Amino acid sequence: MITGSFFTIGSTHLVCEDYAIHGKDYIIVSDGCSNGGGPRLHTDWGSRILCKAAEEHIELLRAKDVQAFVNRVIGTASAQVASYPNLDPRCLTATLLVAVETQNSIFVIAIGDGLIGGKSANDDWNIINISYSNNAPYYLRYELNAADKEKYLNEFGGVRTEEVYYGSQFENYQSNDYEASEALYCIQEFPKDTFKLIFLLSDGISSFYEPINKQNRQIATLECLKLLLDFKNFQAGFVERQCQWVFKTNRIGSFNKLNWINSDDLSVGVMYCG
């Protein structure tokens, strides 16, 4: 099992509010809410704290004890935030996506929006792009207070949409809607004997555009994904090398050369299963 992670700031942001970490057999990404131009919530802190709290309790997820994992993560994260007098608990308004190796599978949980998926040994993709009604994801922070959770469900409806793309060229598609009140998190399992690559990305992967004649042409999410995950090998550091190349160089095929710009922050975690 070889893992890697990367995060980068978006062109419209002053502070990168995404974060990503990885370990021997897990990957974790988080996307802090930007609050729509309102007062800064310091979710750059929140995304980091949530990632480290998830890392601390990863064994619970390995055992597929989802509710215990959720409770311990938000408990640890809120306790950490409380230790800083000038850090508001709302800084935990951030998504959390985690993948961890179990005995026979890669177990994945997504709390909030983002993209999860895998690539099989015969190069078939299986991608789930997660979004929420009113562009209002369910955040783990709402687990801290029953009134906040109820307010979220009443105000935003909490409908989670999962757009699923699969096949060698994303030729198959289906869309599923879930009421958040019935299924708050997206949970998936990818068999290890089927999938060679598992990946998690924040919704920044859907923010790429190309400026043309003072107008912006939106770049398809799946086109960005294919380029970003076009690994030449899977030696240690493969994620960091590829992301540095595609974001930081001006070579043919890089985002810079194509003039593709991500307006939103982006975090990436990838696991090579062999």
Phi, psi and chi 1 to 4 in degrees:
 res  aa     phi    psi   chi1   chi2   chi3   chi4
   1 MET       -  120.7 -165.3   69.9   59.2      -
   2 ILE  -122.1  129.8  -54.9  173.8      -      -
   3 THR  -126.0  161.9   62.3      -      -      -
   4 GLY  -162.1  163.3      -      -      -      -
   5 SER  -152.1  163.3   59.6      -      -      -
   6 PHE  -161.9  147.1  179.7   85.2      -      -
   7 PHE  -145.6  150.0   58.4   95.5      -      -
   8 THR  -149.5  155.2 -171.7      -      -      -
   9 ILE   -79.9  151.0 -165.8  168.3      -      -
  10 GLY   -89.2  158.8      -      -      -      -
  11 SER   -66.0  -22.8   64.1      -      -      -
  12 THR   -94.9    1.2   62.2      -      -      -
  13 HIS  -106.5  145.0  -73.0 -156.4      -      -
  14 LEU   -89.9  -26.3  -64.3  176.3      -      -
  15 VAL  -132.0  137.5  174.9      -      -      -
  16 CYS   -79.3  118.8 -178.6      -      -      -
  17 GLU  -103.0    5.5  -67.8  157.5  -32.5      -
  18 ASP   -93.8  158.5  -84.8   28.2      -      -
  19 TYR  -153.2  154.9 -167.0   58.3      -      -
  20 ALA  -152.7  140.7      -      -      -      -
  21 ILE  -139.7  164.3   56.1  176.2      -      -
  22 HIS  -148.6  157.6   62.5  -82.3      -      -
  23 GLY  -135.1 -165.4      -      -      -      -
  24 LYS   -55.7  -39.1  177.9  175.0   65.3   72.1
  25 ASP  -143.1   31.8   56.9    1.9      -      -
  26 TYR  -151.1  157.5   59.8   83.6      -      -
  27 ILE  -136.4  145.1   48.5  177.5      -      -
  28 ILE  -142.2  132.3  -53.1  171.5      -      -
  29 VAL  -132.9  154.4  -55.1      -      -      -
  30 SER  -146.5  147.3  179.3      -      -      -
  31 ASP  -128.5  109.7  173.5   11.7      -      -
  32 GLY   -77.4  138.7      -      -      -      -
  33 CYS   -67.7  137.3  173.6      -      -      -
  34 SER   -88.4   -7.3  -62.9      -      -      -
  35 ASN    66.7   21.4 -158.6   29.7      -      -
  36 GLY    55.6   35.7      -      -      -      -
  37 GLY    86.9    0.1      -      -      -      -
  38 GLY   -79.0 -165.2      -      -      -      -
  39 PRO   -61.0  140.2   20.6  -32.5      -      -
  40 ARG   -65.8  130.2 -176.6  167.0  171.9 -120.4
  41 LEU   -94.6   -2.5  -61.9  178.3      -      -
  42 HIS    59.0   40.0  -64.2  -78.7      -      -
  43 THR   -73.0   -7.3   55.7      -      -      -
  44 ASP   -63.8  -37.5   49.4  -34.2      -      -
  45 TRP   -68.0  -45.6  -76.9   69.7      -      -
  46 GLY   -61.0  -42.8      -      -      -      -
  47 SER   -63.9  -37.7   61.9      -      -      -
  48 ARG   -68.7  -43.6  -74.6  154.2  174.1   76.2
  49 ILE   -63.4  -42.2  -70.3  170.9      -      -
  50 LEU   -63.2  -42.0  -79.1  173.8      -      -
  51 CYS   -60.9  -44.3  -77.3      -      -      -
  52 LYS   -70.7  -34.2  -63.5  -56.0  -71.4 -175.3
  53 ALA   -66.7  -40.8      -      -      -      -
  54 ALA   -63.1  -40.3      -      -      -      -
  55 GLU   -61.5  -39.2 -172.9  176.7   47.6      -
  56 GLU   -64.3  -33.7 -178.8  175.5  -17.7      -
  57 HIS  -110.9   25.8  -59.0  -64.0      -      -
  58 ILE   -63.0  -26.9 -162.3   73.5      -      -
  59 GLU   -64.1  -31.2  -69.5  -57.2  -39.6      -
  60 LEU   -65.8  -36.9  -71.2  170.5      -      -
  61 LEU   -73.7  -34.7 -160.4   61.1      -      -
  62 ARG   -60.4  -33.1 -165.6 -170.9  -49.2  -79.1
  63 ALA   -83.7    1.1      -      -      -      -
  64 LYS    63.6   26.5  -56.9  179.0 -175.6  178.1
  65 ASP   -90.5   79.8 -166.9  -18.1      -      -
  66 VAL   -63.2  -48.2  171.4      -      -      -
  67 GLN   -66.1  -38.6 -161.8   55.0   54.5      -
  68 ALA   -63.8  -41.1      -      -      -      -
  69 PHE   -60.0  -49.3  172.7   77.5      -      -
  70 VAL   -58.7  -46.6  166.0      -      -      -
  71 ASN   -63.2  -42.5  -66.8  -17.9      -      -
  72 ARG   -71.1  -38.7  -67.4  -67.3  -69.6  -85.7
  73 VAL   -63.3  -51.5  168.4      -      -      -
  74 ILE   -69.0  -31.1 -165.6   58.0      -      -
  75 GLY   -65.0  -46.7      -      -      -      -
  76 THR   -64.3  -43.5  -64.3      -      -      -
  77 ALA   -64.5  -43.7      -      -      -      -
  78 SER   -67.6  -35.1   60.4      -      -      -
  79 ALA   -65.1  -39.3      -      -      -      -
  80 GLN   -64.2  -44.8 -174.5   64.5   53.9      -
  81 VAL   -61.2  -40.2  169.6      -      -      -
  82 ALA   -64.1  -20.8      -      -      -      -
  83 SER   -77.0   -8.3   69.5      -      -      -
  84 TYR  -111.3  105.9  -66.3   95.1      -      -
  85 PRO   -57.8  -28.3  -21.8   32.0      -      -
  86 ASN  -100.0   14.9  -64.5  -40.7      -      -
  87 LEU  -110.9  118.0 -163.3   55.6      -      -
  88 ASP   -77.2  140.0 -168.9  -63.3      -      -
  89 PRO   -56.0  -22.6  -25.0   33.5      -      -
  90 ARG   -67.2   -9.7  -70.2  179.0  -59.5  168.6
  91 CYS   -63.1  -19.0   75.8      -      -      -
  92 LEU   -82.4   13.3  -64.0  174.1      -      -
  93 THR   -76.4   79.1  -51.7      -      -      -
  94 ALA  -150.3  149.5      -      -      -      -
  95 THR   -76.6  166.5   67.0      -      -      -
  96 LEU  -147.9  119.2 -176.5   65.5      -      -
  97 LEU  -122.8  127.6  -73.2   73.3      -      -
  98 VAL  -135.0  137.3 -173.9      -      -      -
  99 ALA  -128.6  134.4      -      -      -      -
 100 VAL  -140.7  145.1   61.4      -      -      -
 101 GLU   -74.6  131.9 -179.4 -175.3   15.9      -
 102 THR  -114.7 -168.6   66.2      -      -      -
 103 GLN   -60.8  -44.4 -175.9  173.9   -0.1      -
 104 ASN  -120.8   -2.1  -62.2  -48.4      -      -
 105 SER  -149.4  172.9   68.8      -      -      -
 106 ILE  -103.9  117.6  -54.0  -59.0      -      -
 107 PHE   -95.5  129.3 -169.3   79.7      -      -
 108 VAL  -126.4  135.9  177.8      -      -      -
 109 ILE  -128.5  135.2 -178.4  171.8      -      -
 110 ALA  -122.7  119.0      -      -      -      -
 111 ILE  -111.0  102.7  -54.9  172.3      -      -
 112 GLY   107.1 -172.2      -      -      -      -
 113 ASP   -85.6  173.1   56.6   15.2      -      -
 114 GLY   141.5 -168.6      -      -      -      -
 115 LEU  -131.4  132.3 -173.8  148.0      -      -
 116 ILE  -128.0  156.0   66.2  178.0      -      -
 117 GLY   177.2 -179.1      -      -      -      -
 118 GLY  -149.1  163.4      -      -      -      -
 119 LYS  -128.0  128.0 -167.0  173.7 -174.1 -178.6
 120 SER   -80.9  173.5   70.3      -      -      -
 121 ALA   -63.2  -27.1      -      -      -      -
 122 ASN   -99.1   21.3   60.5   -3.1      -      -
 123 ASP    68.7   27.2  -70.4  -29.6      -      -
 124 ASP   -87.7  137.0  -80.2  -19.6      -      -
 125 TRP   -92.1  151.2  -61.6   85.8      -      -
 126 ASN  -140.5  103.6 -172.5  -18.3      -      -
 127 ILE  -122.4  135.7  -67.0  168.3      -      -
 128 ILE  -122.8  113.4  -56.1  170.4      -      -
 129 ASN   -99.4  115.9 -162.6   12.0      -      -
 130 ILE  -103.7  128.7  -53.2  164.1      -      -
 131 SER  -138.7  168.0   60.7      -      -      -
 132 TYR  -128.0  150.8  -77.7   75.4      -      -
 133 SER   -59.4  145.9   56.1      -      -      -
 134 ASN    61.8   17.8  -58.2  -58.8      -      -
 135 ASN    53.1   38.5 -164.2   29.2      -      -
 136 ALA  -123.2   88.7      -      -      -      -
 137 PRO   -65.3  157.0  -15.5   28.8      -      -
 138 TYR   -81.9  122.7 -175.8   79.3      -      -
 139 TYR  -104.6  148.4  -65.9  113.5      -      -
 140 LEU   -59.1  -26.5 -165.6   53.8      -      -
 141 ARG   -56.7  -30.2  176.9  176.8   71.5   81.5
 142 TYR   -66.9  -15.2  -60.2  137.0      -      -
 143 GLU   -71.4  -15.0  -59.9  -79.0  -25.2      -
 144 LEU   -76.1  -24.8  -72.7  170.1      -      -
 145 ASN  -144.3  120.3 -173.2  -61.5      -      -
 146 ALA   -60.8  -35.1      -      -      -      -
 147 ALA   -67.3  -40.7      -      -      -      -
 148 ASP   -64.8  -39.8  -75.1  -12.2      -      -
 149 LYS   -63.6  -44.7 -175.0  174.3 -178.7  177.6
 150 GLU   -65.8  -39.8 -176.9  177.2    1.1      -
 151 LYS   -62.2  -42.6  179.2 -178.9  178.2 -177.5
 152 TYR   -59.0  -49.0  166.2   81.7      -      -
 153 LEU   -64.1  -37.4  -67.5  173.2      -      -
 154 ASN   -73.6  -37.9  -70.3  -24.2      -      -
 155 GLU   -80.9  -39.0 -175.4  173.0   -7.9      -
 156 PHE  -111.4   -8.9  -62.8  110.4      -      -
 157 GLY    85.6  -37.3      -      -      -      -
 158 GLY    68.8   32.8      -      -      -      -
 159 VAL   -84.4  121.8  176.4      -      -      -
 160 ARG  -100.7  127.8 -174.5 -179.2   79.0 -116.1
 161 THR  -107.9  131.4  -61.8      -      -      -
 162 GLU  -116.3  109.7  -63.2  179.5    5.0      -
 163 GLU   -90.5  119.6  -65.1 -177.9  -36.8      -
 164 VAL  -109.3  126.5 -177.5      -      -      -
 165 TYR  -120.3  134.4  -56.5   83.8      -      -
 166 TYR  -151.5  159.3   53.7   99.2      -      -
 167 GLY   114.5  173.8      -      -      -      -
 168 SER   -69.6  -29.3   60.0      -      -      -
 169 GLN  -126.2   31.2  -62.2  -63.9  -35.4      -
 170 PHE    55.9   32.0  -47.8  117.1      -      -
 171 GLU   -75.1  -15.0   62.9  -90.9   23.6      -
 172 ASN  -109.5  143.6  -57.9  -55.6      -      -
 173 TYR  -148.9  142.1  169.3   79.9      -      -
 174 GLN  -151.2  156.4   66.6 -175.4   65.8      -
 175 SER  -128.1  133.4 -179.0      -      -      -
 176 ASN  -126.3  136.6  -55.8  -52.8      -      -
 177 ASP  -109.9  140.6  -71.1  -22.0      -      -
 178 TYR  -133.1  137.7  -59.5   89.2      -      -
 179 GLU   -76.3  124.7  -68.4  -72.0  -19.7      -
 180 ALA   -60.9  -29.0      -      -      -      -
 181 SER   -64.7  -21.4   56.9      -      -      -
 182 GLU  -101.4  -32.1  -60.2  173.3   -3.9      -
 183 ALA  -144.1   92.6      -      -      -      -
 184 LEU   -72.1  -29.6  -68.1  171.5      -      -
 185 TYR  -121.4  154.6  -31.4  121.9      -      -
 186 CYS   -93.8  122.3  174.9      -      -      -
 187 ILE  -123.4  129.9  -62.9  172.6      -      -
 188 GLN  -137.1  153.6  -60.3  -70.9  -34.1      -
 189 GLU  -127.9  133.3  -74.5 -165.3   72.5      -
 190 PHE  -115.0  114.9  -63.8   89.1      -      -
 191 PRO   -58.8  132.6  -22.0   33.7      -      -
 192 LYS   -67.2  -28.3  -74.2 -166.9  -66.7 -173.8
 193 ASP   -82.0   -1.7   58.9   -2.4      -      -
 194 THR  -110.8  -39.5  -58.0      -      -      -
 195 PHE  -106.5  132.6  -72.0   88.3      -      -
 196 LYS   -95.7  -19.5   67.1  177.6 -179.8 -179.1
 197 LEU  -137.7  129.9 -151.8   63.1      -      -
 198 ILE  -122.9  138.4  -56.6  -62.0      -      -
 199 PHE  -142.5  151.0   43.5   86.5      -      -
 200 LEU  -129.3  136.9  -48.8  172.9      -      -
 201 LEU  -141.7  146.7  -62.3   97.1      -      -
 202 SER   -73.9  171.0   67.0      -      -      -
 203 ASP   -71.7   -0.1   69.5  -16.8      -      -
 204 GLY   -61.1  -18.7      -      -      -      -
 205 ILE   -66.8  -18.1 -169.6   63.2      -      -
 206 SER   -96.8   10.3  -60.4      -      -      -
 207 SER  -104.2    6.2   73.7      -      -      -
 208 PHE   -75.8  141.8  -78.8   80.1      -      -
 209 TYR  -146.3  162.5   67.2   92.9      -      -
 210 GLU  -121.4  118.2  178.5 -173.5    8.3      -
 211 PRO   -73.3  123.3   23.0  -28.5      -      -
 212 ILE  -133.7  116.9  -58.6  175.6      -      -
 213 ASN    50.0   50.8  -63.4  -32.7      -      -
 214 LYS    66.2   14.0  -61.2 -176.1  179.2 -179.8
 215 GLN  -124.7  157.6  -65.8 -175.5  -15.5      -
 216 ASN  -108.9  123.1  -65.7  -25.4      -      -
 217 ARG   -94.7  119.1 -179.6  179.7   73.0   89.3
 218 GLN   -67.6  135.7 -166.9   72.5   24.2      -
 219 ILE   -96.9  132.8  -52.8  -61.0      -      -
 220 ALA   -59.6  135.6      -      -      -      -
 221 THR   -54.3  -44.3  -62.5      -      -      -
 222 LEU   -68.9  -29.9  -61.2 -179.8      -      -
 223 GLU   -67.6  -41.6  -69.2  -55.6  -52.6      -
 224 CYS   -64.0  -40.3  -64.2      -      -      -
 225 LEU   -63.5  -44.8 -174.0   68.2      -      -
 226 LYS   -60.3  -40.4  -75.0 -165.7  -67.0 -173.8
 227 LEU   -70.2  -42.6 -178.6   56.1      -      -
 228 LEU   -65.6  -34.1 -171.6   62.6      -      -
 229 LEU  -101.5   22.1  -58.3 -176.0      -      -
 230 ASP   -84.9   70.0 -175.2   23.3      -      -
 231 PHE   -76.9  138.2  -57.7  112.0      -      -
 232 LYS   -87.5  -24.9  -58.2  -58.8 -176.0  -70.7
 233 ASN  -157.1  175.9   61.3   66.5      -      -
 234 PHE  -125.6   34.2  -63.6  101.3      -      -
 235 GLN   -73.9  158.8  -63.0  173.9   -1.0      -
 236 ALA   -49.8  132.9      -      -      -      -
 237 GLY    90.7    8.3      -      -      -      -
 238 PHE   -63.7  -34.0   72.0  103.1      -      -
 239 VAL   -70.4  -48.3  177.3      -      -      -
 240 GLU   -61.4  -41.4  -64.2   82.6  -13.7      -
 241 ARG   -63.3  -46.5  -74.9 -166.8  -58.9  -87.4
 242 GLN   -64.5  -42.9  174.2   66.2    9.2      -
 243 CYS   -68.7  -38.9  -70.8      -      -      -
 244 GLN   -61.6  -42.4  -73.2  -75.0  -13.5      -
 245 TRP   -64.5  -48.6 -178.8   87.2      -      -
 246 VAL   -75.1  -27.2   79.1      -      -      -
 247 PHE   -96.0  -33.4  -83.5  102.3      -      -
 248 LYS  -104.8  -15.1  -53.4  -63.9 -175.3 -178.1
 249 THR  -100.9  172.0   72.9      -      -      -
 250 ASN  -118.7   33.1 -161.5   37.9      -      -
 251 ARG   -87.0  162.2  -61.4  176.5 -177.2  174.7
 252 ILE   -57.9  128.2  -66.2  174.9      -      -
 253 GLY    96.0  -10.3      -      -      -      -
 254 SER   -80.9  161.5   68.1      -      -      -
 255 PHE   -60.6  -39.2  -71.1  144.3      -      -
 256 ASN   -62.1  -44.9  -75.8  -23.3      -      -
 257 LYS   -66.3  -35.1 -166.9   68.0  172.6  179.3
 258 LEU   -79.5  -11.9  -68.0  167.4      -      -
 259 ASN    63.7   38.0 -158.3   23.2      -      -
 260 TRP   -95.7  127.3  -68.7    4.0      -      -
 261 ILE  -122.1  132.3  -59.2  168.8      -      -
 262 ASN   -92.3  115.7   55.5  -56.9      -      -
 263 SER   -74.8  -26.7   61.5      -      -      -
 264 ASP  -105.7  155.0 -165.1    8.3      -      -
 265 ASP   -59.1  154.5  -57.3  -26.7      -      -
 266 LEU  -137.4  133.0  175.7   63.2      -      -
 267 SER  -123.5  144.5   46.5      -      -      -
 268 VAL  -137.5  135.6 -177.9      -      -      -
 269 GLY  -133.7  134.6      -      -      -      -
 270 VAL  -135.2  141.3 -176.0      -      -      -
 271 MET  -126.8  123.4  178.2 -176.8  -65.2      -
 272 TYR   -97.6  119.7  176.1   62.8      -      -
 273 CYS   -92.9  -10.3  -54.0      -      -      -
 274 GLY    86.4      -      -      -      -      -
